[in-house]
């Protein structure tokens, strides 16, 4: 399949034209309008150096909130009130930690200063959200992503102490379910999220679901 080069026009090629690994297009920008258009179509950006790459993998790794798995040890953490859970109180700190946290087997990060600025604008506009874990008043874990309609698109998470990001994820999934979210996009496979109930679905099924769960206005 060809790799599409984006220009200033706000348009993406059909997702089914992506390469086998999910790579669809290169270039463009991280304007709010382009990012929201991308997410509505099941496309997300990753940087390679200073180059923006746009992806839509097949199959897609997702979590249906009703399929969330919580281990006995995590339930015990919740009962003992080891952590405090909050949302949208430290978005900037969450994305900054996601950018700088060390990850085994991974060199560098795709979260550039441009990414931070773009998602902060989305947060200020009410589209990007953070979920946070605190211990003794200190931020020790969290995640951020995009909420459109009944879909949450997870972007990144971090943990400074054991189970902190997992705790934030579990509590946030529960909250999202209460608010009517029916699908959580995890993008690509990780063993960590599989243990929490995420699984693969065909890209066509994923994109069809977005059409049903996100209103035309993208609200």
N, C-alpha and C positions, 0 to 999 in steps of 0.2 A: 504494500500500500504506500502511496506517496505521503510525505511529511508536508503538511500545509504551513505556509508562512503567513502570519497574520499582519495586517497593516492597520491603519486607523479606523477602518470600517468595523462596526460592532456586529460581528458575525462569526460563527464557528462552523466548520464542516460537520456533517453528520457523524455522530460518535462511532457508528459501525464501520467507518473508514479508518479507524485507528489501527496502528501496527499491532502485531501480535502481543507485545508487552503493554499495550494500552496507550503508547505515545501517539498523539493526534496532531498537534500543531506546535509551532514555535513562534516566539515574538509577541507582538502586541504590548499591552501594558496592564497595570494592576488598578485601573480606574474602578470605582465602585460599580459603574454600569456594566463593565466587562466582567467583573467577578460575579456579580449577581446573575448575569446571563449565563455564564459558565456553569454555575452551580445548578441553575434551573434545568440545564441539559445533562447533568451528571458529569461535568468536566471540572477538573481542579488543576491548579498550577503547582509546579515544583520548579525550583531554580536549579540550574547547572552552571556554576560560576555566576556570571552576570546575565545569563540567558534564561528567559522564561520558557518553560516547556509546559504543555497542556496535555493532560492525561484522562483517559476513560477506560480503565482495565476491564477485561472480560475473562473470567467472571468477576463479580464485585463482592467485596467483603462487607457484610452488613450485620446489624443486630436488630431483631424485632424485640421491642421492650418486654413483651410478655414472655420471651425466651431467656431473659436475663438469668444467669446462674450466680448464686452467692454461696460461697463455701461456708462451712461451719465456723472456721476461724474468723471470717469477715463478719459473720453475724455476731460473734462474741465481741469483736471490736465495737460494733454498733451499740450493743447492749451496755458496754462498759463506758461509753461516751469518751473513748480515747481521743477522738478528733472532733473538731467543730467543722460543720459544712456550711459554706456560704456560696452565693452566686453573684457575679458581677460587682464585687467589691474591690477587685484588684486585677482588672483585665490586663493593664500594662505590665504588672509584675509577673503575671502568669505567662504571657507571651515572651517576656524577657527571659524567664527561667527555661521555657521550652527551647529557646534559642541557644542558651549557654550550657545546659545540663549535659554532662558526659554520658554517652550511650555506648555500651560495649559493642565493638565491631563496626562502629560508624564513625567516619572521619568528617568533621565539620558539620554544618547544618544547612538546610535549605531555607531557613528563616533569616533572610537578609534584613537590612534596615528598611529597604523598600517594602518588604512583606510586613514588617512590624507597623509601618506607617499606614499601609493599605488596610490592614485588618483593624487597626485602631479607628480609622475613619468608619469602617463598617460597624464597629462597636458603638461609636458615637451616634450612628444613624439607627441603631436598634437591631441590627442584623447579626452581629457577632457577639457571642456570649462566653463568659468564663464560669467554671465551677471550681471551687477552691476548698482545700483541706487545711485547717489550722491546728496547731498543737501548742498549747500555752501561749496563744496569741501570735504565733509565728506561722507564716505561710510555708507549708512543707510539701504541698503537692497540688496538682490541679490540671485542668485541661481547658481548651477553648475550641470554638467552632462556629458554624453559621447555622442559624435557624430560619427556615423558610416554610411557612405553612405547617404541615404536620411532619416535617422532616428536619432532622438535625444532622449536619455534616461535620463530623469530628475532624479536627485538623492535627492537633498535637497535644501531648500530655507530658508532665514531668513529675518526679518524685524525689524528695531529698531524704526521706526516711521510708522504711519498709511499709508497703501497703498504702501509702498516702494517695497516690494517683488512682489506685484501684478503688479506694474508699470514695474519692470524689466521683469517679465514674459510676459506681453503683448508686450512690445517692442521687446523682444527676439523672440517670436513666429513670429512676423511680419518679422523680419530679416531672420529667418530660412526659412520662406516661400519664401522670395525673392531668397534665395540661393538654393531652390529646395527641401527642406525637406518636406516630405509628411506625416510623422507620428511622434508624440511625445508621448513617454511612460511616463505615470504618476504613473505606478506600481499599487498602491492600492488607493481605494476611499478616497477622502476628499471632504467635502462640499465646501471648498474654490475653489478647481479646477473645481468642477462641475459647479459652478457659472460662470466660465470662458469658459465653453463649453466642458469640458472633459466628456467622457461617457464610459460605459462598452462595451467590445466586447468579443466574445468567444476566449479562448486561442488558439484554432486551427487557427482561422482567424488571430490572432496576429502573430503567428509563421510563417504562410504562407506569410504574408506581409513582415516579416523580410527577408525571402528568396528572395523576389522580389526587395526589396529596398536597400539591402546591397550587394555590389559586392563581388565576391569570395575572393578578396584580403582583404576585410574588410576596404577598404579605405573610 
